[in-house]
């Protein structure tokens, strides 16, 4: 068996984690995208995965749609008087007071209704899509950050760590490595639980190995153990050097973020960290009966809010706040209608949240488009494709060229100004308006024919029709148009009656509106 085949075969498990007193440590991988890293870029990305599918409508609450929500999810809806208002039409769940403080200080940005076309509502498949950055119709075995890292370090793990790169490239805080960092052969992240409790792995029997497949795999395993031990040494040293004077609390996420802060302050050169908080699959008992601002979801959002607030307070107290961007994601949102068990079922799009001193601040995107009478399976329609979010982060945070980002996702992306403070590299005159489209249809509701009317600054434009499940079922227009107003006659006679959503996307923004077939 060749060494590379061994790595490929083993990567499904090893993540062969090598357990070090409950601390699994894993080797890493390589690819063809090449780009020199900017050595002056000391930015760090922290990703928080909200496992289970977060209910975005009860996290970032659209107050301008409160009457609709009251009609379709009254058994779980937060009382309007308790919502933490961030604008006239938007508010935060009342348990998120820490994040409210960050929002007030312009250290929080919300990107509304993030998802992908042809939404898959399976936990496993949707997580695969989010971590790989693939289209819903394709299965990719590498992660979006794994491909990015392979472009920088194509020979990894051979001869790593070394004097030039002594630190891990990515760390997953917990017991398993993140698929986000999966390379072609192996994962680029190490999994650690406690950076202060690392014990070296035993690597006995350093004698010669036979020139056989067994001998070559044994030699590779010994090398991997040596690499894990070397990384363990630098992680422990950074943790010992790090400091923290902030009270984090004792939630699992709080401990993860405190460990990350310790390593950053201790000088570890790792640029990517992944943390996890689970429990968002709230099919039942999402709230407590009669007191909807309490319950499972409220407790989870409080854990998230308190931990993120403490983390960024810690970074600020140590002068590290401009180096770190924190972002959240979940595999999908929940449906617009609640169920009879005081919960919500698998849906489509949901907001993503970003934190740090260098975010743009505020809310990007329109209030969610909700029909007056949502179907039982209707989810929140997508405004922004998650790959556009990822691409914008890579562009502005890690100074990655657009052509490389397009190669990572095998498609162009739409720029979103999530990061536009501190040392932003994207010229402000090149940032397109995110509200440069007006669009609607008439008549609405319609029986057979309707007209889609748009006003745009021109350029490439795509108009797609989605059903309530988040599936793109028709392309109404996909071409370059001139600046001005345009009307397109659409024959919807083939559609079954129900709620549909029209998504218009161009270089100047995104617009989503509802269409009703009767």
FENMO-V623925 format. One record per pair of residues at least 24 apart in sequence whose ideal C-beta (glycine too) atoms are under 10 Angstrom apart, sorted by the first residue. I is the first residue (numbers start at 0). J is the second residue. If there is no record, write none. Layout:
# FENMO-V623925
{{I J} {I J}}
This chain:
# FENMO-V623925
{{0 211} {0 212} {0 213} {0 215} {0 216} {1 212} {1 215} {1 216} {2 157} {2 184} {2 212} {2 215} {2 216} {2 218} {2 219} {2 222} {3 29} {3 183} {3 184} {3 185} {3 219} {4 184} {4 212} {4 216} {5 184} {5 185} {5 212} {5 215} {5 216} {5 219} {5 220} {6 156} {6 182} {6 183} {6 184} {6 185} {6 216} {6 219} {6 223} {7 140} {7 183} {7 184} {7 185} {8 184} {8 216} {9 184} {9 185} {9 216} {9 219} {9 220} {9 223} {10 140} {10 176} {10 181} {10 182} {10 183} {10 184} {10 185} {10 186} {11 140} {11 185} {13 176} {13 185} {13 186} {13 220} {13 223} {14 171} {14 174} {14 175} {14 176} {14 177} {14 178} {14 181} {14 185} {14 186} {14 188} {14 189} {14 190} {15 185} {15 220} {15 223} {15 224} {15 227} {16 174} {16 175} {16 176} {16 189} {16 190} {16 227} {17 189} {17 190} {17 200} {17 201} {17 202} {17 220} {17 223} {17 224} {17 226} {17 227} {17 228} {17 231} {18 174} {18 190} {18 192} {18 198} {18 200} {19 191} {19 192} {19 193} {19 196} {19 197} {19 198} {19 199} {19 200} {19 227} {19 228} {19 231} {20 192} {20 193} {20 196} {20 197} {20 198} {21 174} {21 191} {21 192} {21 193} {21 196} {21 198} {22 174} {22 189} {22 190} {22 191} {22 192} {22 193} {22 194} {22 196} {22 197} {22 198} {22 200} {22 227} {22 231} {22 234} {23 171} {23 173} {23 174} {23 175} {23 176} {23 189} {23 190} {23 191} {23 192} {23 227} {24 167} {24 170} {24 176} {24 189} {24 190} {24 191} {24 197} {24 200} {24 223} {24 224} {24 226} {24 227} {24 228} {24 230} {24 231} {24 234} {25 167} {25 171} {25 175} {25 176} {25 180} {25 185} {25 186} {25 187} {25 188} {25 189} {25 190} {25 191} {25 223} {25 227} {25 230} {26 155} {26 156} {26 159} {26 176} {26 184} {26 185} {26 186} {26 187} {26 188} {26 189} {26 219} {26 220} {26 222} {26 223} {26 224} {26 226} {26 227} {26 230} {27 145} {27 148} {27 149} {27 152} {27 155} {27 156} {27 159} {27 167} {27 168} {27 169} {27 176} {27 180} {27 181} {27 182} {27 184} {27 185} {27 186} {27 187} {27 188} {27 189} {27 223} {27 226} {27 230} {28 141} {28 142} {28 145} {28 146} {28 148} {28 149} {28 152} {28 153} {28 155} {28 156} {28 168} {28 180} {28 181} {28 182} {28 183} {28 184} {28 185} {28 186} {28 187} {28 188} {29 145} {29 148} {29 149} {29 150} {29 152} {29 153} {29 154} {29 155} {29 156} {29 157} {29 182} {29 183} {29 184} {29 185} {29 187} {30 141} {30 145} {30 146} {30 147} {30 148} {30 149} {30 150} {30 151} {30 152} {30 153} {30 155} {30 182} {30 183} {30 184} {30 187} {30 407} {31 146} {31 149} {31 150} {31 153} {31 183} {31 406} {32 146} {32 147} {32 148} {32 149} {32 150} {32 151} {32 153} {32 399} {32 402} {32 403} {32 404} {32 406} {32 407} {33 149} {33 150} {33 151} {33 152} {33 153} {33 403} {34 147} {34 150} {34 151} {34 398} {34 399} {34 400} {34 402} {34 403} {34 406} {35 150} {35 151} {36 148} {36 150} {36 151} {36 152} {36 270} {36 397} {36 398} {36 399} {37 397} {37 398} {37 399} {37 424} {39 398} {39 422} {40 270} {40 322} {40 396} {40 397} {40 398} {40 399} {40 422} {40 424} {41 268} {41 270} {41 319} {41 321} {41 322} {42 270} {42 321} {42 322} {42 323} {42 324} {42 355} {42 357} {42 392} {42 395} {42 396} {42 397} {42 398} {42 418} {42 421} {42 422} {43 259} {43 262} {43 263} {43 267} {43 268} {43 269} {43 270} {43 271} {43 272} {43 314} {43 319} {43 322} {43 323} {43 324} {43 325} {43 355} {43 396} {43 397} {44 144} {44 169} {44 270} {44 271} {44 272} {44 273} {44 323} {44 324} {44 325} {44 326} {44 355} {44 392} {44 393} {44 396} {44 397} {45 170} {45 172} {45 255} {45 256} {45 259} {45 260} {45 263} {45 271} {45 272} {45 273} {45 274} {45 307} {45 310} {45 311} {45 314} {45 323} {45 324} {45 325} {45 326} {45 327} {45 354} {45 355} {46 130} {46 144} {46 169} {46 171} {46 177} {46 179} {46 180} {46 271} {46 272} {46 273} {46 274} {46 275} {46 324} {46 325} {46 326} {46 327} {46 328} {46 392} {47 172} {47 252} {47 255} {47 256} {47 272} {47 273} {47 274} {47 275} {47 276} {47 303} {47 306} {47 307} {47 310} {47 325} {47 326} {47 327} {47 328} {47 329} {47 352} {47 354} {48 126} {48 129} {48 130} {48 171} {48 173} {48 177} {48 178} {48 179} {48 273} {48 274} {48 275} {48 276} {48 277} {48 279} {48 326} {48 327} {48 328} {48 329} {48 330} {49 252} {49 275} {49 276} {49 277} {49 278} {49 279} {49 299} {49 300} {49 303} {49 327} {49 328} {49 329} {49 330} {49 349} {49 351} {49 352} {50 122} {50 126} {50 275} {50 276} {50 277} {50 278} {50 279} {50 280} {50 329} {50 330} {51 122} {51 126} {51 276} {51 277} {51 278} {51 279} {51 280} {51 281} {51 282} {51 299} {51 329} {51 330} {51 331} {51 333} {51 345} {52 120} {52 122} {52 125} {52 126} {52 279} {52 280} {52 281} {52 282} {52 329} {52 330} {52 331} {52 332} {52 333} {52 343} {52 344} {52 345} {52 346} {52 347} {52 349} {53 276} {53 278} {53 279} {53 280} {53 281} {53 296} {53 299} {53 300} {53 303} {53 327} {53 328} {53 329} {53 330} {53 331} {53 332} {53 333} {53 343} {53 346} {53 349} {53 350} {53 351} {53 352} {54 92} {54 279} {54 281} {54 285} {54 286} {54 296} {54 299} {54 300} {54 329} {54 332} {54 333} {54 334} {54 337} {54 342} {54 343} {54 346} {54 349} {54 379} {55 109} {55 111} {55 112} {55 113} {55 114} {55 329} {55 331} {55 332} {55 333} {55 346} {55 347} {55 348} {55 349} {55 350} {55 351} {55 352} {55 367} {55 378} {55 379} {56 332} {56 333} {56 334} {56 335} {56 337} {56 343} {56 346} {56 349} {56 350} {56 367} {56 369} {56 378} {56 379} {57 82} {57 92} {57 281} {57 285} {57 286} {57 291} {57 292} {57 296} {57 297} {57 300} {57 333} {57 337} {57 343} {58 91} {58 92} {58 94} {58 95} {58 98} {58 109} {58 279} {58 296} {58 299} {58 300} {58 303} {58 327} {58 329} {58 332} {58 333} {58 349} {58 350} {58 352} {59 85} {59 89} {59 90} {59 91} {59 92} {59 95} {59 98} {59 109} {59 110} {59 111} {59 112} {59 349} {59 350} {59 351} {59 352} {59 362} {59 366} {59 367} {60 84} {60 85} {60 88} {60 89} {60 90} {60 91} {60 92} {60 93} {60 366} {60 367} {61 88} {61 89} {61 90} {61 111} {61 365} {61 366} {61 367} {61 368} {61 369} {61 379} {62 86} {62 87} {62 88} {62 89} {62 90} {62 366} {63 87} {63 88} {63 89} {63 365} {63 366} {63 367} {63 369} {64 88} {64 89} {64 335} {64 366} {64 367} {64 368} {64 369} {64 371} {65 90} {66 371} {67 335} {67 367} {67 369} {67 370} {67 371} {67 372} {67 373} {68 335} {68 336} {68 337} {68 367} {68 369} {68 373} {70 336} {70 371} {70 372} {70 373} {71 334} {71 335} {71 336} {71 337} {71 369} {71 370} {71 371} {71 372} {71 373} {71 375} {71 377} {72 285} {72 286} {72 291} {72 333} {72 334} {72 335} {72 336} {72 337} {72 338} {72 341} {72 343} {72 373} {73 291} {73 337} {74 285} {74 286} {74 288} {74 289} {74 291} {74 337} {74 338} {74 339} {74 340} {74 341} {74 342} {75 281} {75 284} {75 285} {75 286} {75 287} {75 291} {75 294} {75 296} {75 333} {75 337} {75 338} {75 340} {75 341} {75 342} {75 343} {76 286} {76 291} {76 292} {76 337} {77 286} {77 291} {77 292} {77 296} {77 297} {78 290} {78 291} {78 292} {80 292} {81 291} {81 292} {82 292} {85 109} {85 361} {85 362} {86 361} {86 362} {86 366} {88 362} {88 365} {88 366} {89 350} {89 361} {89 362} {89 366} {89 367} {91 300} {91 304} {91 352} {92 292} {92 296} {92 297} {92 299} {92 300} {92 301} {92 303} {92 304} {93 291} {93 292} {93 293} {93 297} {93 300} {93 301} {94 292} {94 293} {94 294} {94 296} {94 297} {94 298} {94 299} {94 300} {94 301} {94 302} {94 303} {94 304} {94 305} {95 297} {95 300} {95 301} {95 303} {95 304} {95 305} {95 307} {95 308} {95 352} {96 301} {96 304} {96 305} {96 308} {97 301} {97 303} {97 304} {97 305} {97 306} {97 307} {97 308} {97 309} {97 310} {97 311} {97 312} {98 300} {98 301} {98 303} {98 304} {98 305} {98 307} {98 308} {98 311} {98 352} {98 354} {99 304} {99 308} {100 304} {100 308} {100 311} {100 312} {101 304} {101 307} {101 308} {101 311} {101 312} {101 325} {101 352} {101 354} {101 355} {101 356} {101 358} {101 360} {102 352} {102 354} {102 360} {102 361} {102 362} {103 360} {104 311} {104 315} {104 356} {104 360} {105 356} {105 358} {105 359} {105 360} {105 361} {105 420} {106 307} {106 308} {106 311} {106 315} {106 320} {106 325} {106 353} {106 354} {106 355} {106 356} {106 357} {106 358} {106 360} {106 420} {107 307} {107 308} {107 311} {107 325} {107 352} {107 353} {107 354} {107 355} {107 358} {107 359} {107 360} {107 361} {107 362} {108 324} {108 326} {108 351} {108 352} {108 353} {108 354} {108 355} {108 357} {108 358} {108 359} {108 360} {108 361} {108 362} {108 363} {108 415} {108 416} {108 417} {108 418} {108 419} {109 327} {109 350} {109 351} {109 352} {109 353} {109 358} {109 360} {109 361} {109 362} {109 363} {109 364} {109 417} {110 326} {110 350} {110 351} {110 352} {110 353} {110 359} {110 362} {110 363} {110 364} {110 382} {110 383} {110 385} {110 387} {110 388} {110 391} {110 415} {110 417} {110 433} {111 348} {111 349} {111 350} {111 351} {111 362} {111 363} {111 364} {111 365} {111 366} {111 367} {111 368} {111 379} {111 381} {111 382} {111 383} {111 509} {111 511} {112 332} {112 347} {112 348} {112 349} {112 350} {112 351} {112 364} {112 365} {112 366} {112 367} {112 368} {112 378} {112 379} {112 380} {112 381} {112 382} {112 383} {112 509} {112 511} {113 328} {113 329} {113 332} {113 348} {113 349} {113 350} {113 351} {113 363} {113 364} {113 379} {113 381} {113 382} {113 383} {113 384} {113 385} {113 386} {113 387} {113 388} {113 389} {113 415} {114 330} {114 331} {114 332} {114 346} {114 347} {114 348} {114 349} {114 351} {114 378} {114 379} {114 380} {114 381} {114 382} {114 383} {114 384} {114 385} {114 465} {114 469} {115 331} {115 347} {115 348} {115 381} {115 383} {115 384} {115 385} {115 386} {115 469} {115 471} {116 381} {116 384} {116 463} {116 465} {116 469} {116 470} {116 471} {116 502} {117 465} {117 468} {117 469} {117 470} {117 471} {117 472} {118 330} {118 331} {118 332} {118 345} {118 346} {118 347} {118 348} {118 378} {118 380} {118 381} {118 465} {118 468} {118 469} {118 470} {118 471} {119 330} {119 331} {119 345} {119 347} {119 468} {119 469} {119 470} {120 330} {120 331} {120 334} {120 344} {120 345} {120 346} {120 347} {120 376} {120 378} {120 468} {120 469} {121 330} {121 331} {121 345} {122 280} {122 330} {122 331} {122 345} {123 330} {124 330} {125 329} {125 330} {125 331} {125 345} {125 347} {126 178} {126 179} {126 328} {126 329} {126 330} {126 331} {127 178} {127 330} {128 330} {128 331} {128 385} {128 386} {129 178} {129 179} {129 328} {129 329} {129 330} {129 331} {129 385} {129 386} {129 389} {130 177} {130 178} {130 179} {130 180} {130 181} {130 273} {130 328} {130 330} {131 178} {131 179} {131 181} {131 408} {132 179} {132 385} {132 386} {132 389} {132 390} {132 407} {132 408} {132 409} {132 410} {132 412} {133 386} {133 408} {133 409} {134 384} {134 386} {134 408} {134 409} {134 410} {135 469} {135 470} {135 471} {137 409} {139 181} {139 408} {139 409} {140 178} {140 181} {140 182} {140 183} {141 178} {141 179} {141 180} {141 181} {141 182} {141 183} {141 184} {141 186} {141 187} {141 407} {142 169} {142 176} {142 177} {142 178} {142 179} {142 180} {142 181} {142 182} {142 186} {142 187} {142 188} {143 178} {143 179} {143 180} {143 181} {143 385} {143 386} {143 389} {143 390} {143 393} {143 404} {143 407} {143 408} {144 168} {144 169} {144 177} {144 178} {144 179} {144 180} {144 181} {144 182} {144 187} {144 188} {144 270} {144 271} {144 273} {144 389} {144 393} {144 397} {144 407} {145 169} {145 177} {145 178} {145 179} {145 180} {145 181} {145 182} {145 183} {145 184} {145 185} {145 186} {145 187} {145 188} {145 407} {146 180} {146 181} {146 182} {146 183} {146 187} {146 403} {146 406} {146 407} {146 408} {146 409} {147 179} {147 180} {147 182} {147 187} {147 271} {147 389} {147 393} {147 397} {147 399} {147 403} {147 404} {147 406} {147 407} {148 180} {148 181} {148 182} {148 186} {148 187} {148 188} {148 270} {148 271} {149 180} {149 181} {149 182} {149 183} {149 184} {149 187} {149 407} {150 399} {150 403} {150 406} {150 407} {151 187} {151 270} {151 397} {151 399} {152 182} {152 187} {153 182} {153 183} {155 182} {155 184} {155 185} {155 187} {156 182} {156 184} {156 185} {156 186} {156 187} {156 219} {156 222} {156 223} {156 226} {157 222} {157 226} {158 222} {158 226} {159 226} {159 229} {159 230} {160 225} {160 226} {160 229} {160 230} {160 232} {160 233} {161 229} {164 268} {165 229} {165 230} {165 232} {165 233} {165 236} {165 267} {165 268} {166 230} {166 233} {166 234} {166 237} {166 262} {166 266} {166 267} {166 268} {166 269} {166 270} {167 191} {167 226} {167 227} {167 229} {167 230} {167 231} {167 233} {167 234} {167 262} {167 267} {167 268} {167 269} {167 270} {167 271} {167 272} {168 230} {168 268} {168 269} {168 270} {168 271} {169 269} {169 270} {169 271} {169 272} {169 273} {170 194} {170 230} {170 234} {170 258} {170 259} {170 262} {170 267} {170 269} {170 270} {170 271} {170 272} {170 273} {170 274} {171 255} {171 271} {171 272} {171 273} {171 274} {171 275} {172 251} {172 252} {172 254} {172 255} {172 256} {172 257} {172 258} {172 259} {172 262} {172 272} {172 273} {172 274} {172 275} {173 251} {173 255} {173 273} {173 274} {173 275} {174 275} {175 275} {176 273} {177 271} {177 272} {177 273} {177 274} {177 275} {178 273} {179 271} {179 273} {179 328} {179 389} {180 271} {180 273} {185 223} {187 271} {188 269} {188 271} {188 272} {188 273} {189 226} {189 227} {189 230} {189 231} {189 234} {189 269} {190 273} {191 230} {191 231} {191 234} {191 235} {191 238} {191 255} {191 258} {191 262} {192 254} {192 255} {192 258} {193 238} {193 254} {193 258} {194 231} {194 234} {194 235} {194 236} {194 237} {194 238} {194 239} {194 241} {194 258} {194 259} {194 261} {194 262} {194 265} {194 267} {195 234} {195 235} {195 238} {195 239} {195 241} {195 258} {195 261} {196 235} {196 238} {197 227} {197 228} {197 230} {197 231} {197 232} {197 234} {197 235} {197 238} {198 228} {198 231} {198 235} {199 224} {199 225} {199 227} {199 228} {199 229} {199 231} {199 232} {199 235} {200 224} {200 225} {200 227} {200 228} {200 231} {201 228} {202 227} {202 228} {230 269} {233 262} {233 265} {233 266} {233 267} {233 268} {233 269} {234 258} {234 262} {234 265} {234 267} {234 269} {235 262} {235 265} {236 265} {236 266} {236 267} {237 261} {237 262} {237 263} {237 264} {237 265} {237 266} {237 267} {237 268} {237 269} {238 262} {238 264} {238 265} {238 267} {239 265} {240 264} {240 265} {240 266} {240 267} {241 265} {241 266} {241 267} {241 317} {242 313} {242 316} {242 317} {243 309} {243 310} {243 313} {243 314} {243 316} {243 317} {244 312} {244 313} {244 316} {244 317} {245 308} {245 309} {245 310} {245 311} {245 312} {245 313} {245 314} {245 315} {245 316} {245 317} {246 305} {246 309} {246 312} {246 313} {247 305} {247 306} {247 308} {247 309} {247 310} {247 312} {247 313} {248 301} {248 302} {248 305} {248 306} {248 308} {248 309} {249 302} {250 276} {250 298} {250 299} {250 301} {250 302} {250 303} {250 305} {250 306} {250 309} {251 275} {251 276} {251 277} {251 278} {251 302} {251 306} {252 276} {252 277} {252 299} {252 302} {252 303} {252 305} {252 306} {252 307} {252 310} {253 302} {253 303} {253 305} {253 306} {253 307} {253 308} {253 309} {253 310} {254 306} {255 306} {255 310} {256 306} {256 307} {256 308} {256 309} {256 310} {256 311} {256 313} {256 314} {256 325} {257 306} {257 309} {257 310} {257 313} {259 310} {259 313} {259 314} {259 323} {259 325} {260 309} {260 310} {260 311} {260 312} {260 313} {260 314} {260 316} {260 317} {260 319} {260 323} {261 313} {263 310} {263 313} {263 314} {263 317} {263 319} {263 322} {263 323} {264 313} {264 314} {264 316} {264 317} {264 318} {264 319} {270 322} {270 396} {270 397} {271 397} {272 323} {272 325} {274 306} {274 307} {274 310} {274 325} {274 327} {276 300} {276 302} {276 303} {276 306} {276 327} {276 329} {278 302} {279 303} {279 329} {279 330} {279 331} {279 332} {279 333} {279 343} {279 349} {280 329} {280 330} {280 333} {280 342} {280 343} {280 344} {280 345} {281 333} {281 337} {281 338} {281 340} {281 341} {281 342} {281 343} {281 344} {282 333} {282 338} {282 340} {282 341} {282 342} {282 343} {282 344} {282 345} {283 338} {283 339} {283 340} {283 341} {283 342} {283 343} {284 340} {284 341} {284 342} {285 333} {285 337} {285 338} {285 340} {285 341} {285 342} {285 343} {286 337} {286 341} {286 342} {286 343} {287 341} {288 341} {289 341} {291 341} {294 341} {294 342} {295 341} {295 342} {296 333} {296 342} {296 343} {303 327} {303 352} {304 352} {307 352} {307 354} {307 355} {308 354} {310 354} {310 355} {311 354} {311 355} {311 356} {314 354} {314 355} {314 356} {315 355} {315 356} {319 356} {320 355} {320 356} {320 357} {320 421} {321 355} {321 356} {321 357} {321 420} {321 421} {321 422} {322 355} {322 356} {322 357} {322 421} {323 354} {323 355} {323 356} {323 357} {323 396} {324 353} {324 354} {324 355} {324 356} {324 357} {324 358} {324 392} {324 395} {324 396} {324 397} {324 417} {324 418} {324 421} {325 352} {325 353} {325 354} {325 355} {325 358} {326 351} {326 352} {326 353} {326 354} {326 355} {326 358} {326 388} {326 389} {326 392} {326 396} {326 417} {327 351} {327 352} {327 353} {327 354} {328 352} {328 385} {328 388} {328 389} {331 378} {331 379} {331 469} {332 367} {332 378} {332 379} {332 381} {332 469} {333 378} {333 379} {334 373} {334 374} {334 375} {334 376} {334 377} {334 378} {334 379} {334 467} {334 468} {335 367} {335 369} {335 370} {335 373} {335 374} {335 375} {335 376} {335 377} {335 378} {335 379} {335 380} {335 467} {335 498} {336 372} {336 373} {336 374} {336 375} {336 376} {336 377} {336 378} {338 375} {343 378} {344 375} {344 376} {344 378} {345 376} {345 378} {346 376} {346 377} {346 378} {346 379} {346 467} {346 468} {346 469} {347 376} {347 377} {347 378} {347 379} {347 380} {347 381} {347 465} {347 467} {347 468} {347 469} {347 470} {347 500} {348 378} {348 379} {348 380} {348 381} {348 382} {348 383} {348 384} {348 385} {348 469} {348 511} {349 378} {349 379} {349 381} {350 379} {350 382} {350 383} {351 383} {351 385} {351 388} {351 389} {351 417} {353 388} {353 392} {353 396} {353 417} {353 418} {355 396} {355 417} {355 418} {355 420} {355 421} {356 420} {356 421} {357 395} {357 396} {357 417} {357 418} {357 419} {357 420} {357 421} {357 422} {357 423} {358 416} {358 417} {358 418} {358 419} {358 420} {358 421} {359 395} {359 415} {359 416} {359 417} {359 418} {359 419} {359 420} {359 423} {359 430} {360 419} {360 420} {363 388} {363 391} {363 415} {363 416} {363 417} {363 433} {363 434} {363 509} {364 415} {364 433} {364 434} {364 508} {364 509} {364 510} {364 511} {365 433} {365 434} {365 508} {365 509} {365 510} {365 511} {365 512} {367 511} {368 498} {368 500} {368 501} {368 502} {368 510} {368 511} {368 512} {368 513} {369 498} {369 500} {369 513} {370 467} {370 497} {370 498} {370 499} {370 500} {370 513} {370 514} {370 515} {371 498} {371 513} {371 515} {372 497} {372 498} {372 515} {373 467} {373 497} {373 498} {373 513} {374 466} {374 467} {374 468} {374 497} {374 498} {375 467} {376 466} {376 467} {376 468} {376 469} {376 497} {376 498} {377 466} {377 467} {377 468} {377 469} {377 497} {377 498} {377 499} {377 500} {377 513} {378 465} {378 466} {378 467} {378 468} {378 469} {378 500} {379 467} {379 469} {379 500} {379 511} {380 465} {380 466} {380 467} {380 469} {380 498} {380 499} {380 500} {380 501} {380 502} {380 511} {380 512} {380 513} {381 463} {381 465} {381 469} {381 471} {381 500} {381 502} {381 509} {381 511} {382 433} {382 500} {382 502} {382 504} {382 508} {382 509} {382 510} {382 511} {383 413} {383 415} {383 433} {383 504} {383 509} {383 511} {384 408} {384 410} {384 412} {384 413} {384 415} {384 502} {384 504} {384 509} {385 412} {386 410} {386 411} {386 412} {386 413} {387 411} {387 412} {387 413} {387 414} {387 415} {387 417} {387 504} {387 509} {388 412} {388 413} {388 415} {388 417} {389 415} {390 414} {390 415} {391 415} {391 416} {391 417} {391 418} {391 425} {392 417} {392 418} {394 418} {394 424} {394 425} {395 419} {395 421} {395 422} {395 423} {395 424} {395 425} {395 430} {396 421} {396 423} {396 424} {397 424} {398 422} {398 423} {398 424} {398 425} {399 424} {401 425} {411 459} {413 504} {413 505} {413 506} {413 507} {413 508} {413 509} {414 506} {415 508} {415 509} {431 456} {431 458} {431 505} {431 506} {431 507} {431 508} {432 456} {432 506} {432 507} {432 508} {433 507} {433 508} {433 509} {434 507} {434 508} {434 509} {434 510} {435 505} {435 506} {435 507} {435 508} {435 509} {435 510} {436 460} {436 462} {436 503} {436 504} {436 505} {436 506} {436 507} {436 508} {436 509} {436 510} {436 511} {437 484} {437 503} {437 508} {437 510} {437 512} {438 462} {438 485} {438 501} {438 502} {438 503} {438 509} {438 510} {438 511} {438 512} {439 501} {439 503} {439 510} {439 512} {439 513} {439 514} {440 475} {440 486} {440 487} {440 489} {440 491} {440 499} {440 501} {440 512} {440 513} {440 514} {440 515} {441 486} {442 515} {442 517} {443 501} {443 512} {443 513} {443 514} {443 515} {443 516} {443 517} {444 496} {444 498} {444 513} {444 514} {444 515} {444 516} {444 517} {445 489} {445 491} {445 492} {445 494} {445 514} {445 515} {445 516} {445 517} {446 491} {446 492} {446 496} {446 516} {446 517} {447 489} {447 490} {447 491} {447 492} {447 493} {447 494} {447 516} {447 517} {448 488} {448 489} {448 490} {448 491} {448 492} {449 487} {449 488} {449 489} {449 490} {449 491} {449 501} {449 514} {449 515} {449 516} {450 486} {450 487} {450 488} {450 489} {451 475} {451 476} {451 485} {451 486} {451 487} {451 488} {451 489} {451 501} {451 503} {451 512} {451 514} {452 484} {452 485} {452 486} {452 487} {453 480} {453 483} {453 484} {453 485} {453 486} {453 487} {453 501} {453 503} {453 505} {453 510} {454 482} {454 483} {454 484} {454 485} {454 510} {455 480} {455 481} {455 482} {455 483} {455 484} {455 485} {455 503} {455 505} {455 506} {455 507} {455 508} {455 510} {456 480} {456 481} {456 482} {456 483} {456 505} {456 506} {456 507} {456 508} {457 481} {457 482} {457 483} {457 485} {457 505} {457 506} {457 507} {458 482} {458 505} {458 506} {458 507} {459 504} {459 505} {459 506} {460 485} {460 503} {460 504} {460 505} {460 506} {460 507} {461 502} {461 503} {461 504} {461 505} {462 487} {462 489} {462 501} {462 502} {462 503} {462 504} {462 505} {462 510} {463 500} {463 501} {463 502} {463 503} {463 504} {463 511} {464 489} {464 491} {464 494} {464 499} {464 500} {464 501} {464 502} {464 514} {465 498} {465 499} {465 500} {465 501} {465 502} {465 511} {465 514} {466 494} {466 495} {466 497} {466 498} {466 499} {466 500} {467 497} {467 498} {467 499} {467 500} {467 513} {469 500} {471 500} {471 502} {472 499} {473 499} {473 501} {475 501} {475 502} {475 503} {476 503} {477 504} {479 505} {480 505} {482 507} {489 514} {491 516} {492 516}}
